[in-house]
Each structure stands twice: as structure tokens, then as C-alpha cells.
Amino acid sequence: MNKILYFYKLAALNNISYFNVSEEDEEWIIEGIDNLRAKEKLGISYRKEPSIVAADLDEEIVYGAIWSSFIDDTYSFDIIVSDEARGLGVGSALIDRAIQSFDFYRDYHDDPKMEVHVVNPILVNTFLKKGFVIEEIIGNEYIMRLKDE
């Protein structure tokens, strides 16, 4: 991608809002999340619900989302970022929001864990920079967890 196009795309993404998903969200947000999941053809566990979304509220475009669950003291999540938002910090910001959500669980649960299964090898370094460690590698899947503080 050339620099001019990159800066144009970055400027276009300045209006992105990151927020928790709720049942009261407008229909375009829910449809955008569903379309993003279908386009990427990723298997999201049936136990996980959409929890955080990155969207341009003016243009009604969903750029990324997180599906999460908290089961047996483990906060687990999956993340998808749209093609046009990749490499622009959207995924990193979504991961930061997921960590903030996990911090909330820490206040109310004994010894909770945060875990993510990474199938995109490009994301492994991002998760390592965010404080995750590789627990196990199974085929092309990296099982990572947030280091205990």
C-alpha cells in the first residue's frame, strides 16, 4: 500500500468509535458485525457473544468486533478486523478494550485468566506486545494468555 493511500485510509478511520455491544444497538451495527463474521468465515464459538465493536457511527460502517465469553474463570475472546481497517490500529485498540473488560472481571473473580486462540500469525506479535504469552501451538493455532500481573 502506498503512503498516500495509507494516510487517506488512516484519516478516514479517525471517526471510529469503540463501544460495548448491547441489545439496544441500531440494526446496522448488529448486521455489520454479522456480515464481518460471515465475510471472514471464521468459526466463532457458539458460547461467545459480540461484546465490543469498532464502527464509524456517521458512515454506519463496522470495522471490527470482538466476541467474548467468561466461563470457568476464563475470559476468552475472538477478534475480527475488516480488510480496509487492517494495519491501522483498529485491532490493537479492540484488544486494549478487551483487556479493560477483563480488568473488570479481575475485581469480582478469584484468579481469572484471559485466553485467546490466534489463527492469524501476523497477530501473534501484537498479542505478545500487549502482554500475552504463548501457552501452546496446535497446528496453525496459537493458544495465548495474558500474563499474570
URFEN-V227252 format. One record per pair of residues at least 12 apart in sequence whose ideal C-beta (glycine too) atoms are under 8 Angstrom apart, sorted by the first residue. I is the first residue (numbers start at 0). J is the second residue. Records with the same first field share a line. If there is no record, write none. Layout:
I=J + J
This chain:
0=86
5=86
8=83 + 87
9=87
12=55 + 62 + 84 + 87 + 89
14=55 + 56 + 57 + 58
15=53 + 54 + 55 + 62 + 84 + 89 + 92
16=53 + 54 + 55 + 56
17=51 + 52 + 53 + 92 + 93 + 96
18=51 + 52 + 54
19=50 + 51 + 100
20=32 + 48 + 49 + 50 + 51 + 52 + 64
24=52
25=59
27=59 + 61
28=52 + 54 + 61
29=49
31=52 + 54 + 59 + 60 + 61
32=49 + 52 + 61 + 64
34=61
35=61 + 63 + 64 + 79 + 81
36=64 + 66 + 79
38=81
39=79
41=77 + 79 + 118
43=66 + 77
44=66 + 68 + 75 + 77
46=68 + 70
47=66 + 67 + 68 + 75 + 76 + 77
48=66 + 67 + 68
49=64 + 65 + 66
50=65 + 66 + 67 + 76 + 97 + 100
51=64 + 65 + 67 + 93 + 96 + 97 + 100
52=64 + 65
53=80 + 84 + 89 + 92 + 93
61=81
62=80 + 81 + 83 + 84 + 89
63=78 + 79 + 80 + 81 + 84 + 89 + 90 + 93
64=78 + 79 + 93
65=77 + 78 + 93 + 96 + 97
67=97 + 100
69=104 + 108 + 111
72=108 + 109 + 110 + 111 + 112
73=111 + 112 + 113 + 114
74=100 + 101 + 104 + 111 + 112 + 113 + 114
75=113 + 114 + 115 + 116
76=97 + 115
77=115 + 116
78=90 + 93 + 94 + 97 + 115 + 122
80=93
90=122 + 125
91=125 + 129
94=125 + 126 + 129
95=129
97=113
98=113 + 129 + 130 + 145
101=113 + 145
112=144 + 145
113=144 + 145
114=134 + 142 + 143 + 144 + 145
115=131 + 142 + 143 + 144
116=140 + 141 + 142 + 143
117=140 + 141 + 142 + 143
118=139 + 140 + 141
120=139 + 141
123=141 + 143
126=141 + 143
129=145
130=145 + 146
131=143 + 144 + 145 + 146
132=144 + 146
